[in-house]
Amino acid sequence: MKRLFIFLGIIAVLGLTAAKLLSNKEKTEQKVYIPDPDPKVGVKVAVAEVRDLSQESGFLGSFNPNRKAEIRPQASGEIVKLNVEVGQHVAAGQLIAKIDDEQLHYQVEALQVTLEGYQNDLKRYEVLVKGDATPAVNVERTELSIRSTQAQIKQLNKQIKNTSIIAPFGGIITAKMVEKGSVVSQGTPIAEITDISALKLVVNIPEKSVNAFKTGKSIPVRTDVYPHANFNGRVTMVAAQGDDAHNYPVEITVANSSVNPLKAGMYGSIASDSKVKGEALAVPRQAIMGSAKQPQLYVVENGKAALRDVSVGATTNEYYEITKGLKAGDRVVISGQINLQNGTSVIAQ
């Protein structure tokens, strides 16, 4: 009987232990993170809609300076003069900086003494040769020494000239990299000069409108900085090759004005003479992915991203015409495509 009680006790202890372990296991499993098998990606969408693309045929660009260059010395040494500050206007040929040339002048002076000695020797040899008192070869050697010394003097004078750093063209100093007393080496940039006497408005023109732009053509230019002012622009460059979206950079040069002064980096706009398109189904440019030959976009359907092949027609600065693969009202993804695959669940914003 005693053994039976002991056996039942052992069974009871084992049962309680098993129940406790099972309970702990359930609690542990509840605490373990289980990833969502279908995570949702946040994206920004826009609605494909019919719009009048002919009203979008104004093209926006930014002004680039007419010329811009880093000023680099052709000599090495200590800068003993620095005559410019950032924002200062300088004329073409104006002295920007001066590098110490004292040692070079000493070398020229020494060579001039040597040259004078050779010239005196030449006079004596020429007299002696006439009297057959010395070989004619001494005259030839002295003449060669004179020519060599003269060449060395010219070289040193060229180096002295290079110690004067001048402005290559008129403009504004937009950066200064050194100060007086700095020691620079040949080719070290010491300042930056920018010419904005004229500016170049660069705009990207769609393929169907680029033929309206010819080199030399006059085009009115406007800017939001001076909304009531018109600037006369002239087409100075039409790119021979476009980008993957069939847009061609066009450069329009505008003379700067003292009344309404423009600055490099400002925005400017032009209006196209020809209509790009009438009403057409269009989506924002950010929606289009892939290559120009096989454009694609994501459409949000039933909470999922569906990848579609589309055909693109006319383009403007803001929109693409969609001629195939989309219908009005479709919601297309314009931000967040990098995180998507066909069938990815999304949260549209």
QUITAKA-V964095 format. One record per pair of residues at least 12 apart in sequence whose C-alpha atoms are under 10 Angstrom apart, sorted by the first residue. I is the first residue (numbers start at 0). J is the second residue. Records with the same first field share a line. If there is no record, write none. Layout:
# QUITAKA-V964095
I->J ; J
This chain:
# QUITAKA-V964095
37->343 ; 344 ; 345
38->343 ; 344 ; 345 ; 346
39->302 ; 303 ; 339 ; 343 ; 344 ; 345 ; 346 ; 347
40->303 ; 304 ; 335 ; 336 ; 338 ; 339 ; 343 ; 344 ; 345 ; 346 ; 347
41->334 ; 335 ; 336 ; 338 ; 339 ; 344 ; 345 ; 346 ; 347 ; 348
42->299 ; 304 ; 331 ; 332 ; 333 ; 334 ; 335 ; 336 ; 337 ; 338 ; 339 ; 345 ; 346 ; 347 ; 348
43->286 ; 330 ; 331 ; 332 ; 333 ; 334 ; 335 ; 336 ; 345 ; 346 ; 347 ; 348
44->283 ; 286 ; 297 ; 298 ; 299 ; 329 ; 330 ; 331 ; 332 ; 333 ; 334 ; 335 ; 346 ; 347 ; 348
45->282 ; 283 ; 285 ; 286 ; 298 ; 299 ; 328 ; 329 ; 330 ; 331 ; 332 ; 333 ; 334 ; 347 ; 348
46->281 ; 282 ; 283 ; 298 ; 326 ; 327 ; 328 ; 329 ; 330 ; 331 ; 332 ; 333
47->280 ; 281 ; 282 ; 283 ; 298 ; 320 ; 321 ; 325 ; 326 ; 327 ; 328 ; 329 ; 330 ; 331
48->278 ; 279 ; 280 ; 281 ; 282 ; 283 ; 320 ; 321 ; 325 ; 326 ; 327 ; 328 ; 329 ; 330
49->277 ; 278 ; 279 ; 280 ; 281 ; 282 ; 320 ; 321 ; 326 ; 327 ; 328
50->276 ; 277 ; 278 ; 279 ; 280 ; 281 ; 282 ; 318 ; 320
51->275 ; 276 ; 277 ; 278 ; 279 ; 280 ; 281
52->274 ; 275 ; 276 ; 277 ; 278 ; 279 ; 280 ; 281 ; 313 ; 314 ; 315 ; 317 ; 318 ; 319 ; 320
53->271 ; 273 ; 274 ; 275 ; 276 ; 277 ; 278 ; 279 ; 315
54->270 ; 271 ; 274 ; 275 ; 276 ; 277 ; 278 ; 315
55->270 ; 271 ; 274 ; 275 ; 276 ; 314 ; 315 ; 316 ; 317 ; 318
56->204 ; 205 ; 208 ; 269 ; 270 ; 271 ; 272 ; 273 ; 274 ; 275 ; 276 ; 314 ; 315 ; 316 ; 317
57->204 ; 268 ; 269 ; 270 ; 271 ; 272 ; 274 ; 275 ; 315 ; 316
58->201 ; 202 ; 203 ; 204 ; 205 ; 267 ; 268 ; 269 ; 270 ; 271 ; 315 ; 316 ; 317
59->200 ; 201 ; 202 ; 203 ; 204 ; 220 ; 221 ; 222 ; 266 ; 267 ; 268 ; 269 ; 270 ; 316 ; 317
60->199 ; 200 ; 201 ; 202 ; 203 ; 204 ; 222 ; 248 ; 249 ; 250 ; 251 ; 264 ; 265 ; 266 ; 267 ; 268 ; 269 ; 316
61->198 ; 199 ; 200 ; 201 ; 202 ; 222 ; 262 ; 263 ; 264 ; 265 ; 266 ; 267 ; 268
62->195 ; 197 ; 198 ; 199 ; 200 ; 201 ; 202 ; 250 ; 251 ; 252 ; 253 ; 261 ; 262 ; 263 ; 264 ; 265 ; 266 ; 267 ; 268
63->194 ; 195 ; 197 ; 198 ; 199 ; 200 ; 201 ; 250 ; 252 ; 262 ; 263 ; 264 ; 265 ; 266
64->193 ; 194 ; 195 ; 196 ; 197 ; 198 ; 199 ; 200 ; 252 ; 261 ; 262 ; 263 ; 264
65->170 ; 193 ; 194 ; 195 ; 196 ; 197 ; 198 ; 199 ; 200 ; 252 ; 253 ; 254 ; 255 ; 263
66->168 ; 169 ; 170 ; 192 ; 193 ; 194 ; 195 ; 196 ; 197 ; 198 ; 199
67->168 ; 170 ; 171 ; 172 ; 173 ; 191 ; 192 ; 193 ; 194 ; 195
68->166 ; 167 ; 168 ; 172 ; 173 ; 188 ; 190 ; 191 ; 192 ; 193 ; 194
69->166 ; 167 ; 172 ; 173 ; 174 ; 175 ; 186 ; 187 ; 188 ; 189 ; 190 ; 191 ; 192 ; 193
70->95 ; 164 ; 165 ; 166 ; 167 ; 172 ; 174 ; 175 ; 176 ; 186 ; 187 ; 188 ; 189 ; 190 ; 191 ; 192
71->164 ; 165 ; 183 ; 184 ; 185 ; 186 ; 187 ; 188 ; 189 ; 190 ; 191
72->96 ; 97 ; 98 ; 161 ; 162 ; 163 ; 164 ; 165 ; 183 ; 184 ; 185 ; 186 ; 187 ; 188 ; 189 ; 190
73->158 ; 160 ; 161 ; 162 ; 163 ; 164 ; 184 ; 185 ; 186 ; 187
74->97 ; 98 ; 99 ; 100 ; 158 ; 159 ; 160 ; 161 ; 162 ; 163 ; 164 ; 183 ; 184 ; 185 ; 186 ; 187
75->98 ; 99 ; 100 ; 158 ; 161 ; 162 ; 182 ; 183 ; 184 ; 185 ; 186 ; 187
76->97 ; 98 ; 99 ; 100 ; 162 ; 180 ; 181 ; 182 ; 183 ; 184 ; 185
77->97 ; 98 ; 99 ; 100 ; 162 ; 179 ; 180 ; 181 ; 182 ; 183 ; 184
78->96 ; 97 ; 98 ; 99 ; 100 ; 162 ; 163 ; 177 ; 178 ; 179 ; 180 ; 181 ; 182 ; 183
79->96 ; 97 ; 98 ; 99 ; 100 ; 178 ; 179 ; 180 ; 181 ; 182
80->94 ; 95 ; 96 ; 97 ; 98 ; 99 ; 163 ; 164 ; 178 ; 179 ; 180
81->94 ; 95 ; 96 ; 97 ; 98 ; 164 ; 175 ; 177 ; 178 ; 179 ; 180 ; 181 ; 189
82->94 ; 95 ; 96 ; 97 ; 178 ; 179
83->95 ; 96 ; 171 ; 172 ; 174 ; 175 ; 178 ; 190
84->171 ; 172 ; 173 ; 174 ; 175 ; 178 ; 190
85->171 ; 172 ; 173 ; 174 ; 175 ; 176 ; 190 ; 191 ; 192
86->170 ; 171 ; 172 ; 173 ; 174 ; 175 ; 192 ; 193
87->170 ; 171 ; 172 ; 173 ; 192
88->169 ; 170 ; 171 ; 172 ; 173 ; 192 ; 193 ; 194
89->165 ; 166 ; 167 ; 168 ; 169 ; 170 ; 171 ; 172 ; 192 ; 193 ; 194
90->165 ; 166 ; 167 ; 168 ; 169 ; 170 ; 171
91->165 ; 166 ; 167 ; 168 ; 169 ; 170
92->164 ; 165 ; 166 ; 167 ; 168 ; 169
93->163 ; 164 ; 165 ; 166 ; 167 ; 168 ; 169
94->163 ; 164 ; 165 ; 166 ; 167
95->163 ; 164 ; 165 ; 166 ; 167 ; 172 ; 189 ; 190
96->162 ; 163 ; 164 ; 165 ; 166 ; 178 ; 179 ; 189 ; 190
97->160 ; 161 ; 162 ; 163 ; 164 ; 165 ; 179
98->159 ; 160 ; 161 ; 162 ; 163 ; 164 ; 179 ; 180 ; 181 ; 182 ; 183
99->159 ; 162 ; 163 ; 180 ; 182
100->155 ; 158 ; 159 ; 160 ; 161 ; 162 ; 163
101->159
102->159
103->152 ; 155 ; 156 ; 158 ; 159 ; 162
104->152 ; 155 ; 156 ; 158 ; 159
106->151 ; 152 ; 155 ; 156
107->148 ; 149 ; 151 ; 152 ; 153 ; 154 ; 155 ; 156 ; 159
108->152
109->152
110->148 ; 149 ; 151 ; 152 ; 155
111->148 ; 149 ; 151 ; 152
113->144 ; 145 ; 148 ; 149
114->141 ; 144 ; 145 ; 146 ; 147 ; 148 ; 149 ; 152
115->145 ; 148
116->141 ; 145
117->140 ; 141 ; 142 ; 143 ; 144 ; 145 ; 146 ; 148
118->141 ; 142 ; 144 ; 145
119->141
120->137 ; 138 ; 141 ; 142
121->137 ; 138 ; 139 ; 140 ; 141 ; 142 ; 144 ; 145
122->138 ; 141
123->138
124->136 ; 137 ; 138 ; 139 ; 141
125->137 ; 138 ; 139
126->138
161->185
164->189
166->190 ; 191 ; 192
167->192
168->192 ; 193 ; 194
169->192 ; 193 ; 194 ; 195 ; 196
170->191 ; 192 ; 193 ; 194 ; 195 ; 196
171->191 ; 192 ; 193 ; 194 ; 195 ; 196
172->190 ; 191 ; 192 ; 193 ; 194
173->190 ; 191 ; 192 ; 193 ; 194
174->188 ; 189 ; 190 ; 191 ; 192 ; 193
175->188 ; 189 ; 190 ; 191 ; 192
176->188 ; 189 ; 190 ; 191
177->189 ; 190
193->263
194->263
195->253 ; 254 ; 255 ; 256 ; 260 ; 261 ; 262 ; 263
196->253 ; 254 ; 255 ; 256 ; 257 ; 260 ; 261 ; 262
197->252 ; 253 ; 254 ; 255 ; 256 ; 261 ; 262 ; 263
198->232 ; 250 ; 251 ; 252 ; 253 ; 254 ; 255 ; 261 ; 262 ; 263 ; 264
199->232 ; 233 ; 234 ; 235 ; 236 ; 249 ; 250 ; 251 ; 252 ; 253 ; 254 ; 263 ; 267
200->220 ; 232 ; 233 ; 234 ; 235 ; 248 ; 249 ; 250 ; 251 ; 252 ; 253 ; 263 ; 264 ; 265 ; 266 ; 267 ; 268 ; 269
201->234 ; 236 ; 237 ; 247 ; 248 ; 249 ; 250 ; 251 ; 252 ; 266 ; 267 ; 268
202->237 ; 246 ; 247 ; 248 ; 249 ; 250 ; 251 ; 266 ; 267 ; 268 ; 269 ; 316
203->237 ; 238 ; 241 ; 242 ; 245 ; 246 ; 247 ; 248 ; 249 ; 250 ; 315 ; 316
204->237 ; 238 ; 241 ; 245 ; 246 ; 247 ; 248 ; 249 ; 271 ; 314 ; 315 ; 316
205->241 ; 242 ; 244 ; 245 ; 246 ; 247 ; 248 ; 275 ; 313 ; 314 ; 315 ; 316
206->241 ; 242 ; 244 ; 245 ; 246 ; 247 ; 275 ; 312 ; 313 ; 314 ; 315
207->245 ; 246 ; 273 ; 274 ; 275 ; 276 ; 312 ; 313 ; 314 ; 315
208->246 ; 247 ; 271 ; 272 ; 273 ; 274 ; 275 ; 313 ; 314 ; 315
209->237 ; 238 ; 245 ; 246 ; 247 ; 248 ; 249 ; 271 ; 273
210->237 ; 273
211->271 ; 272 ; 273
212->233 ; 234 ; 235 ; 236 ; 237 ; 249 ; 250 ; 251 ; 271 ; 272
213->233 ; 234 ; 235 ; 236 ; 237 ; 249
214->233 ; 234 ; 235 ; 236 ; 237 ; 249 ; 250 ; 251
215->232 ; 233 ; 234 ; 235 ; 236 ; 251 ; 252
216->232 ; 233 ; 234 ; 235 ; 251
217->231 ; 232 ; 233 ; 234 ; 235 ; 251 ; 252 ; 253
218->230 ; 231 ; 232 ; 233 ; 234 ; 251 ; 252 ; 253 ; 269 ; 270 ; 271 ; 272
219->231 ; 232 ; 233 ; 251 ; 253 ; 268 ; 269 ; 270
220->232 ; 233 ; 251 ; 252 ; 253 ; 267 ; 268 ; 269 ; 270
221->266 ; 267 ; 268 ; 269 ; 270
222->261 ; 265 ; 266 ; 267 ; 268 ; 269
223->265 ; 266 ; 267 ; 268
224->259 ; 260 ; 261 ; 265 ; 266 ; 267
225->259 ; 260 ; 261 ; 267
228->258 ; 259
229->259
230->253 ; 254 ; 255 ; 256 ; 259 ; 267
231->251 ; 252 ; 253 ; 254 ; 255
232->250 ; 251 ; 252 ; 253 ; 254 ; 269
233->250 ; 251 ; 252 ; 253 ; 254
234->249 ; 250 ; 251 ; 252 ; 253
235->249 ; 250 ; 251 ; 252 ; 253
236->248 ; 249 ; 250 ; 251 ; 252
237->249 ; 250 ; 251
238->250
242->291
243->289 ; 290 ; 291 ; 292
244->284 ; 287 ; 288 ; 289 ; 290 ; 291 ; 292 ; 294 ; 311 ; 314 ; 319
245->291 ; 313 ; 314
246->314 ; 315 ; 316
251->269
275->313 ; 314 ; 315
276->312 ; 313 ; 314 ; 315 ; 320
277->313
278->320
279->312 ; 313 ; 319 ; 320 ; 321 ; 322 ; 327
280->312 ; 318 ; 319 ; 320 ; 321 ; 322 ; 323 ; 325 ; 326 ; 327 ; 328
281->311 ; 312 ; 313 ; 314 ; 317 ; 318 ; 319 ; 320 ; 321 ; 322 ; 325 ; 326 ; 327
282->296 ; 311 ; 314 ; 317 ; 318 ; 319 ; 320 ; 321 ; 325 ; 327 ; 329 ; 330 ; 331 ; 332 ; 333
283->314 ; 315 ; 316 ; 317 ; 318 ; 319 ; 320 ; 331 ; 332 ; 333
284->314 ; 315 ; 316 ; 317 ; 318 ; 319 ; 320 ; 333
285->317 ; 318 ; 319 ; 331 ; 332 ; 333 ; 334 ; 336
286->298 ; 318 ; 319 ; 331 ; 332 ; 333 ; 334 ; 335 ; 336
287->308 ; 309 ; 311 ; 318 ; 319 ; 321 ; 331 ; 332 ; 333 ; 336
288->308 ; 333 ; 336
289->308
291->310 ; 311
292->310 ; 311
293->308 ; 309 ; 310 ; 311
294->307 ; 308 ; 309 ; 310 ; 311
295->307 ; 308 ; 309 ; 310 ; 311 ; 324
296->308 ; 309 ; 324 ; 325 ; 331 ; 332 ; 333 ; 336
297->330 ; 331 ; 332 ; 333 ; 336 ; 339 ; 340 ; 341 ; 342
298->325 ; 329 ; 330 ; 331 ; 332 ; 333 ; 341
299->329 ; 330 ; 331 ; 332 ; 342 ; 343 ; 344 ; 345 ; 346 ; 347
300->329 ; 330 ; 331 ; 342 ; 344 ; 345
301->344 ; 345
302->342 ; 343 ; 344 ; 345 ; 346 ; 347
303->339 ; 340 ; 341 ; 342 ; 343 ; 344 ; 345 ; 346 ; 347
304->330 ; 331 ; 332 ; 336 ; 339 ; 340 ; 341 ; 342 ; 343 ; 344 ; 345 ; 346 ; 347
305->331 ; 332 ; 339 ; 340 ; 341 ; 342 ; 343 ; 344
306->331 ; 332 ; 339 ; 340 ; 341 ; 342 ; 343
307->324 ; 325 ; 341
308->323 ; 324 ; 325
309->321 ; 322 ; 323 ; 324 ; 325
310->322 ; 323 ; 324 ; 325
311->323 ; 324
330->347
331->347
332->345 ; 347 ; 348
334->348
